[in-house]
Amino acid sequence: MEQIRFFIEDMAASWPGELSMTITPDFSRQAECHDFEVFMSGRQGLRQRMNIGIRCTTPSTWTAYTPVSVKLSGVYYVTSRSVNAGTLLSLDDLIPVEGDLLTLPAGSLLDPGQIVGYIATQRLAARRPIRATALRSPESVERGQRVRIEVRGTGFVASSDGHAMQGGEPGTQIQVRTASGQIVTATVLNAQTVLIPM
């Protein structure tokens, strides 16, 4: 059924790789339908096996589900060796692999641009896909790290030292303890600096 195919293709539009699917509709016991919609229950994403719903509205009302098998063939990257936490990843740490992207663990990174230049937050096993949660930006702040606190207002900039109470990527807000012991909320600018706007 073309409408189901279009529905799956739309779901896969943001993914790289080559899409293929097997649709096995069985509407033999359903009444004739002139007007219908294709849907999926809940907020499920693209998966290897899916049940796609058909909701008929005229001339009679009925709902049926069609099993669909989906494959998304493409290239992803795995570690070429085991990588220790704190390592800055380079292209030499990666190997391209071809396979079904839908079999990868949730949150796996497909683009080497999202991996190279980032720092491992945990030990990465050899020949395994890399999850976004296992990396941090080199411009991020780590918990307990000493940071420079900048206070900016109209016509002035003041700075002092402090310690990050939380880790955070650039643009995120974290709690920082000032030299006087006060806890303030600041925005991460880079690996050394947080900002408090006035």
C-alpha positions as CSV (number, residue, x, y, z in Angstrom):
1,M,0.0,0.0,0.0
2,E,1.6,3.2,-1.2
3,Q,0.3,5.4,1.6
4,I,2.0,3.2,4.2
5,R,5.2,3.4,2.2
6,F,5.0,7.2,2.1
7,F,4.3,7.3,5.8
8,I,7.5,5.2,6.6
9,E,9.5,7.2,4.1
10,D,8.5,10.4,5.8
11,M,9.6,9.0,9.2
12,A,12.9,8.1,7.7
13,A,13.5,11.4,6.0
14,S,15.9,12.7,8.7
15,W,18.0,9.5,8.6
16,P,21.0,8.8,6.4
17,G,21.2,5.5,4.5
18,E,19.1,3.5,2.1
19,L,15.6,2.6,3.2
20,S,13.9,-0.8,2.4
21,M,10.7,-2.2,3.8
22,T,8.3,-5.2,3.6
23,I,4.6,-4.4,4.1
24,T,2.3,-7.3,4.7
25,P,-1.3,-5.9,4.7
26,D,-4.2,-8.2,5.4
27,F,-7.5,-6.3,5.0
28,S,-9.4,-9.2,3.5
29,R,-11.8,-9.3,6.4
30,Q,-12.3,-5.5,6.5
31,A,-15.2,-3.7,4.7
32,E,-14.5,-1.6,1.6
33,C,-12.9,1.8,2.3
34,H,-12.9,5.0,0.3
35,D,-11.3,7.4,2.8
36,F,-8.7,6.5,5.4
37,E,-5.7,7.7,7.3
38,V,-2.4,6.1,8.1
39,F,-1.2,6.4,11.7
40,M,1.1,4.9,14.4
41,S,0.1,4.6,18.1
42,G,2.1,6.6,20.6
43,R,5.3,8.5,19.9
44,Q,7.3,5.6,18.5
45,G,10.2,6.3,16.2
46,L,11.5,4.3,13.2
47,R,12.2,0.7,14.2
48,Q,13.0,-2.6,12.5
49,R,9.5,-4.0,13.2
50,M,6.5,-1.7,13.3
51,N,2.7,-1.9,13.3
52,I,1.2,0.8,11.2
53,G,-2.5,1.6,11.7
54,I,-5.1,2.2,9.0
55,R,-8.2,4.1,10.1
56,C,-11.1,4.0,7.7
57,T,-13.7,6.8,7.9
58,T,-16.0,6.1,4.9
59,P,-18.2,4.4,4.0
60,S,-17.8,2.5,7.3
61,T,-15.5,3.0,10.2
62,W,-12.9,0.5,11.1
63,T,-9.3,0.2,12.2
64,A,-6.7,-2.4,11.2
65,Y,-2.9,-2.8,11.8
66,T,-0.3,-3.8,9.2
67,P,3.1,-5.3,10.2
68,V,6.0,-3.6,8.5
69,S,9.6,-4.7,8.5
70,V,12.1,-1.9,8.0
71,K,15.8,-1.8,7.1
72,L,18.0,1.3,6.9
73,S,21.3,0.4,5.3
74,G,24.1,2.9,5.9
75,V,27.5,3.7,7.3
76,Y,28.2,4.3,11.0
77,Y,31.4,4.5,13.0
78,V,32.8,2.3,15.7
79,T,35.9,2.6,17.9
80,S,39.1,1.1,16.3
81,R,40.4,0.3,19.8
82,S,39.3,0.6,23.4
83,V,39.4,4.3,24.5
84,N,39.9,5.5,28.0
85,A,37.7,8.1,29.6
86,G,39.2,11.6,29.1
87,T,40.6,10.8,25.7
88,L,40.2,13.4,22.9
89,L,38.9,11.4,20.0
90,S,40.5,11.6,16.5
91,L,39.6,10.1,13.1
92,D,42.3,7.4,13.9
93,D,40.0,6.2,16.7
94,L,37.2,5.4,14.3
95,I,36.4,2.7,11.7
96,P,33.5,3.1,9.3
97,V,31.1,0.1,9.2
98,E,28.2,-0.7,6.9
99,G,25.0,-2.1,8.4
100,D,21.4,-1.7,9.4
101,L,21.3,1.7,11.3
102,L,18.1,0.6,13.1
103,T,20.0,-2.2,15.0
104,L,22.2,0.4,16.7
105,P,21.7,1.2,20.4
106,A,19.6,4.3,21.0
107,G,21.6,7.6,20.8
108,S,24.4,6.1,18.7
109,L,26.2,8.8,16.6
110,L,26.4,8.3,12.9
111,D,28.3,11.3,11.8
112,P,32.1,11.4,12.5
113,G,31.8,15.2,12.9
114,Q,29.8,14.5,16.1
115,I,32.6,12.3,17.4
116,V,36.0,13.7,16.3
117,G,37.3,16.4,18.6
118,Y,35.0,15.3,21.5
119,I,36.2,13.8,24.8
120,A,35.1,10.4,26.1
121,T,33.3,10.6,29.4
122,Q,33.7,6.8,30.0
123,R,35.7,3.9,28.7
124,L,34.7,3.0,25.2
125,A,35.0,-0.7,24.2
126,A,36.7,-1.5,20.9
127,R,34.5,-2.1,17.8
128,R,31.4,-0.7,19.4
129,P,29.1,2.2,18.3
130,I,29.5,5.4,20.2
131,R,26.6,7.0,22.0
132,A,26.2,10.7,22.4
133,T,26.0,10.3,26.2
134,A,29.5,8.9,26.2
135,L,31.1,12.1,24.9
136,R,31.4,15.7,25.9
137,S,32.4,18.8,24.1
138,P,36.0,20.0,24.6
139,E,34.4,23.4,25.4
140,S,32.3,22.0,28.2
141,V,32.9,22.5,31.9
142,E,33.3,19.5,34.3
143,R,31.9,19.3,37.8
144,G,34.4,20.5,40.4
145,Q,36.5,22.3,37.8
146,R,37.8,25.8,38.6
147,V,36.2,28.4,36.3
148,R,36.4,32.1,35.6
149,I,33.1,33.8,36.4
150,E,32.3,36.8,34.2
151,V,29.6,39.3,35.2
152,R,28.5,41.5,32.3
153,G,26.3,44.5,32.3
154,T,25.8,47.7,30.4
155,G,29.3,49.2,30.1
156,F,31.1,46.9,32.5
157,V,32.6,43.4,32.8
158,A,33.8,42.0,36.1
159,S,35.4,38.6,36.7
160,S,36.3,36.3,39.6
161,D,37.2,32.7,40.2
162,G,34.8,29.9,41.2
163,H,34.2,26.2,41.1
164,A,31.6,24.4,39.0
165,M,29.1,22.5,41.1
166,Q,27.8,20.8,37.9
167,G,29.1,19.9,34.5
168,G,27.6,21.5,31.4
169,E,28.0,22.1,27.6
170,P,28.3,25.6,26.2
171,G,25.0,27.4,26.4
172,T,23.7,25.4,29.4
173,Q,23.2,26.9,32.9
174,I,25.0,25.4,35.8
175,Q,25.5,26.1,39.5
176,V,28.8,27.7,40.4
177,R,30.3,28.4,43.9
178,T,32.0,31.8,44.1
179,A,35.2,32.4,46.1
180,S,33.1,33.8,48.9
181,G,31.1,30.5,49.0
182,Q,27.9,31.9,47.4
183,I,26.1,29.6,44.9
184,V,25.1,31.3,41.7
185,T,23.6,30.2,38.4
186,A,25.8,30.9,35.3
187,T,25.8,30.0,31.6
188,V,28.8,28.0,30.3
189,L,30.7,30.0,27.6
190,N,33.6,27.6,27.1
191,A,35.8,25.2,29.0
192,Q,37.2,27.9,31.3
193,T,34.5,30.6,31.5
194,V,30.9,31.0,32.8
195,L,28.7,34.1,32.4
196,I,26.3,35.9,34.7
197,P,24.5,38.6,32.7
198,M,23.2,41.6,34.6
